[in-house]
Amino acid sequence: MRPDIVIPVLMSCALLWWIGRGMGWTTRLLVAAITLVLIVAILLVERSLQ
């Protein structure tokens, strides 16, 4: 796996764990899905501009 994908995913998981301690599981899953979509979108835009 490439570090430009793994590092943002790990950082977002850690942030989600820290913020999501008071959230329910459905809210956590929704936030995790949105975060992953944003990471993929940013990576696609970055690669298309190169």
N, CA, C and O atoms as a Tinker XYZ file with bonds, in Angstrom:
   200  protein
     1  N      0.838000   -1.188000    0.000000    73     2
     2  CA     0.000000    0.000000    0.000000    64     1     3
     3  C      0.880000    1.247000    0.000000    63     2     4     5
     4  O      1.982000    1.262000    0.549000    81     3
     5  N      0.364000    2.265000   -0.621000    73     3     6
     6  CA     1.132000    3.505000   -0.734000    64     5     7
     7  C      0.895000    4.409000    0.470000    63     6     8     9
     8  O     -0.226000    4.495000    0.971000    81     7
     9  N      1.946000    5.083000    0.936000    73     7    10
    10  CA     1.795000    5.928000    2.125000    64     9    11
    11  C      0.874000    7.121000    1.913000    63    10    12    13
    12  O      0.285000    7.610000    2.877000    81    11
    13  N      0.730000    7.611000    0.672000    73    11    14
    14  CA    -0.158000    8.763000    0.463000    64    13    15
    15  C     -1.624000    8.385000    0.621000    63    14    16    17
    16  O     -2.479000    9.268000    0.691000    81    15
    17  N     -1.931000    7.104000    0.679000    73    15    18
    18  CA    -3.294000    6.654000    0.937000    64    17    19
    19  C     -3.433000    6.184000    2.386000    63    18    20    21
    20  O     -4.436000    6.468000    3.041000    81    19
    21  N     -2.436000    5.472000    2.878000    73    19    22
    22  CA    -2.522000    4.864000    4.207000    64    21    23
    23  C     -2.494000    5.924000    5.314000    63    22    24    25
    24  O     -3.283000    5.849000    6.256000    81    23
    25  N     -1.605000    6.897000    5.211000    73    23    26
    26  CA    -1.443000    7.890000    6.273000    64    25    27
    27  C     -2.716000    8.722000    6.476000    63    26    28    29
    28  O     -3.142000    8.869000    7.622000    81    27
    29  N     -3.349000    9.274000    5.429000    73    27    30
    30  CA    -4.600000   10.016000    5.679000    64    29    31
    31  C     -5.719000    9.142000    6.253000    63    30    32    33
    32  O     -6.515000    9.608000    7.069000    81    31
    33  N     -5.780000    7.889000    5.831000    73    31    34
    34  CA    -6.814000    6.995000    6.363000    64    33    35
    35  C     -6.575000    6.744000    7.852000    63    34    36    37
    36  O     -7.517000    6.790000    8.644000    81    35
    37  N     -5.333000    6.479000    8.239000    73    35    38
    38  CA    -5.030000    6.267000    9.650000    64    37    39
    39  C     -5.296000    7.520000   10.481000    63    38    40    41
    40  O     -5.828000    7.436000   11.588000    81    39
    41  N     -4.925000    8.670000    9.947000    73    39    42
    42  CA    -5.160000    9.916000   10.666000    64    41    43
    43  C     -6.655000   10.185000   10.830000    63    42    44    45
    44  O     -7.091000   10.640000   11.887000    81    43
    45  N     -7.431000    9.910000    9.801000    73    43    46
    46  CA    -8.874000   10.139000    9.906000    64    45    47
    47  C     -9.520000    9.152000   10.868000    63    46    48    49
    48  O    -10.471000    9.503000   11.566000    81    47
    49  N     -9.013000    7.911000   10.914000    73    47    50
    50  CA    -9.542000    6.941000   11.885000    64    49    51
    51  C     -9.244000    7.381000   13.308000    63    50    52    53
    52  O    -10.104000    7.276000   14.183000    81    51
    53  N     -8.038000    7.873000   13.547000    73    51    54
    54  CA    -7.685000    8.350000   14.885000    64    53    55
    55  C     -8.533000    9.562000   15.269000    63    54    56    57
    56  O     -9.002000    9.657000   16.404000    81    55
    57  N     -8.729000   10.476000   14.337000    73    55    58
    58  CA    -9.554000   11.650000   14.609000    64    57    59
    59  C    -11.002000   11.249000   14.856000    63    58    60    61
    60  O    -11.653000   11.787000   15.751000    81    59
    61  N    -11.502000   10.317000   14.074000    73    59    62
    62  CA   -12.871000    9.841000   14.254000    64    61    63
    63  C    -13.035000    9.180000   15.613000    63    62    64    65
    64  O    -14.058000    9.365000   16.272000    81    63
    65  N    -12.037000    8.411000   16.039000    73    63    66
    66  CA   -12.107000    7.782000   17.358000    64    65    67
    67  C    -12.130000    8.842000   18.451000    63    66    68    69
    68  O    -12.894000    8.730000   19.410000    81    67
    69  N    -11.297000    9.867000   18.311000    73    67    70
    70  CA   -11.207000   10.899000   19.339000    64    69    71
    71  C    -12.498000   11.708000   19.419000    63    70    72    73
    72  O    -13.014000   11.945000   20.511000    81    71
    73  N    -13.019000   12.130000   18.278000    73    71    74
    74  CA   -14.229000   12.949000   18.260000    64    73    75
    75  C    -15.473000   12.103000   18.519000    63    74    76    77
    76  O    -16.419000   12.563000   19.159000    81    75
    77  N    -15.471000   10.867000   18.022000    73    75    78
    78  CA   -16.672000   10.047000   18.031000    64    77    79
    79  C    -16.948000    9.286000   19.299000    63    78    80    81
    80  O    -17.807000    8.404000   19.305000    81    79
    81  N    -16.255000    9.590000   20.370000    73    79    82
    82  CA   -16.485000    8.851000   21.604000    64    81    83
    83  C    -17.912000    9.015000   22.102000    63    82    84    85
    84  O    -18.446000    8.100000   22.729000    81    83
    85  N    -18.540000   10.147000   21.845000    73    83    86
    86  CA   -19.912000   10.363000   22.304000    64    85    87
    87  C    -20.960000   10.079000   21.248000    63    86    88    89
    88  O    -22.151000   10.253000   21.502000    81    87
    89  N    -20.541000    9.642000   20.064000    73    87    90
    90  CA   -21.473000    9.410000   18.957000    64    89    91
    91  C    -21.973000    7.968000   18.955000    63    90    92    93
    92  O    -21.338000    7.070000   19.506000    81    91
    93  N    -23.120000    7.774000   18.326000    73    91    94
    94  CA   -23.621000    6.420000   18.115000    64    93    95
    95  C    -22.896000    5.770000   16.935000    63    94    96    97
    96  O    -22.177000    6.437000   16.192000    81    95
    97  N    -23.096000    4.470000   16.777000    73    95    98
    98  CA   -22.386000    3.745000   15.719000    64    97    99
    99  C    -22.807000    4.169000   14.327000    63    98   100   101
   100  O    -21.974000    4.203000   13.421000    81    99
   101  N    -24.080000    4.494000   14.129000    73    99   102
   102  CA   -24.508000    4.924000   12.787000    64   101   103
   103  C    -23.878000    6.259000   12.424000    63   102   104   105
   104  O    -23.465000    6.460000   11.282000    81   103
   105  N    -23.802000    7.162000   13.372000    73   103   106
   106  CA   -23.172000    8.456000   13.110000    64   105   107
   107  C    -21.689000    8.278000   12.810000    63   106   108   109
   108  O    -21.149000    8.924000   11.912000    81   107
   109  N    -21.033000    7.400000   13.564000    73   107   110
   110  CA   -19.610000    7.141000   13.306000    64   109   111
   111  C    -19.393000    6.578000   11.911000    63   110   112   113
   112  O    -18.481000    7.002000   11.202000    81   111
   113  N    -20.218000    5.636000   11.518000    73   111   114
   114  CA   -20.070000    5.045000   10.182000    64   113   115
   115  C    -20.323000    6.078000    9.086000    63   114   116   117
   116  O    -19.636000    6.086000    8.065000    81   115
   117  N    -21.300000    6.939000    9.297000    73   115   118
   118  CA   -21.588000    7.986000    8.314000    64   117   119
   119  C    -20.413000    8.957000    8.190000    63   118   120   121
   120  O    -20.013000    9.318000    7.084000    81   119
   121  N    -19.867000    9.375000    9.325000    73   119   122
   122  CA   -18.718000   10.296000    9.301000    64   121   123
   123  C    -17.503000    9.622000    8.667000    63   122   124   125
   124  O    -16.768000   10.253000    7.907000    81   123
   125  N    -17.292000    8.349000    8.975000    73   123   126
   126  CA   -16.162000    7.618000    8.381000    64   125   127
   127  C    -16.320000    7.508000    6.873000    63   126   128   129
   128  O    -15.345000    7.678000    6.140000    81   127
   129  N    -17.525000    7.228000    6.395000    73   127   130
   130  CA   -17.760000    7.115000    4.953000    64   129   131
   131  C    -17.530000    8.455000    4.260000    63   130   132   133
   132  O    -16.902000    8.506000    3.203000    81   131
   133  N    -18.029000    9.526000    4.842000    73   131   134
   134  CA   -17.836000   10.856000    4.253000    64   133   135
   135  C    -16.356000   11.218000    4.226000    63   134   136   137
   136  O    -15.869000   11.774000    3.242000    81   135
   137  N    -15.637000   10.903000    5.311000    73   135   138
   138  CA   -14.205000   11.202000    5.370000    64   137   139
   139  C    -13.438000   10.442000    4.293000    63   138   140   141
   140  O    -12.579000   11.015000    3.623000    81   139
   141  N    -13.743000    9.156000    4.122000    73   139   142
   142  CA   -13.060000    8.365000    3.098000    64   141   143
   143  C    -13.361000    8.875000    1.693000    63   142   144   145
   144  O    -12.476000    8.897000    0.839000    81   143
   145  N    -14.592000    9.280000    1.451000    73   143   146
   146  CA   -14.944000    9.838000    0.142000    64   145   147
   147  C    -14.165000   11.128000   -0.114000    63   146   148   149
   148  O    -13.680000   11.356000   -1.222000    81   147
   149  N    -14.047000   11.965000    0.908000    73   147   150
   150  CA   -13.279000   13.206000    0.744000    64   149   151
   151  C    -11.811000   12.928000    0.473000    63   150   152   153
   152  O    -11.201000   13.596000   -0.363000    81   151
   153  N    -11.234000   11.956000    1.164000    73   151   154
   154  CA    -9.831000   11.611000    0.933000    64   153   155
   155  C     -9.623000   11.121000   -0.487000    63   154   156   157
   156  O     -8.673000   11.534000   -1.153000    81   155
   157  N    -10.499000   10.247000   -0.957000    73   155   158
   158  CA   -10.385000    9.728000   -2.323000    64   157   159
   159  C    -10.560000   10.854000   -3.338000    63   158   160   161
   160  O     -9.838000   10.902000   -4.335000    81   159
   161  N    -11.499000   11.752000   -3.100000    73   159   162
   162  CA   -11.719000   12.870000   -4.021000    64   161   163
   163  C    -10.489000   13.773000   -4.092000    63   162   164   165
   164  O    -10.085000   14.194000   -5.176000    81   163
   165  N     -9.899000   14.067000   -2.943000    73   163   166
   166  CA    -8.703000   14.920000   -2.923000    64   165   167
   167  C     -7.551000   14.244000   -3.658000    63   166   168   169
   168  O     -6.840000   14.890000   -4.427000    81   167
   169  N     -7.366000   12.942000   -3.425000    73   167   170
   170  CA    -6.294000   12.231000   -4.112000    64   169   171
   171  C     -6.516000   12.201000   -5.635000    63   170   172   173
   172  O     -5.563000   12.341000   -6.401000    81   171
   173  N     -7.755000   12.020000   -6.067000    73   171   174
   174  CA    -8.043000   12.017000   -7.500000    64   173   175
   175  C     -7.789000   13.383000   -8.134000    63   174   176   177
   176  O     -7.255000   13.466000   -9.241000    81   175
   177  N     -8.166000   14.442000   -7.442000    73   175   178
   178  CA    -7.922000   15.791000   -7.963000    64   177   179
   179  C     -6.429000   16.069000   -8.017000    63   178   180   181
   180  O     -5.940000   16.651000   -8.985000    81   179
   181  N     -5.699000   15.657000   -6.984000    73   179   182
   182  CA    -4.251000   15.854000   -6.960000    64   181   183
   183  C     -3.576000   15.160000   -8.130000    63   182   184   185
   184  O     -2.706000   15.730000   -8.788000    81   183
   185  N     -3.983000   13.927000   -8.379000    73   183   186
   186  CA    -3.350000   13.161000   -9.449000    64   185   187
   187  C     -3.741000   13.660000  -10.835000    63   186   188   189
   188  O     -2.956000   13.541000  -11.776000    81   187
   189  N     -4.931000   14.211000  -10.971000    73   187   190
   190  CA    -5.340000   14.707000  -12.280000    64   189   191
   191  C     -4.626000   16.021000  -12.632000    63   190   192   193
   192  O     -4.491000   16.359000  -13.808000    81   191
   193  N     -4.175000   16.753000  -11.620000    73   191   194
   194  CA    -3.494000   18.012000  -11.877000    64   193   195
   195  C     -2.015000   17.840000  -12.188000    63   194   196   197
   196  O     -1.363000   18.798000  -12.604000    81   195
   197  N     -1.476000   16.655000  -11.997000    73   195   198
   198  CA    -0.044000   16.436000  -12.240000    64   197   199
   199  C      0.275000   16.275000  -13.692000    63   198   200
   200  O      1.437000   16.085000  -14.052000    81   199
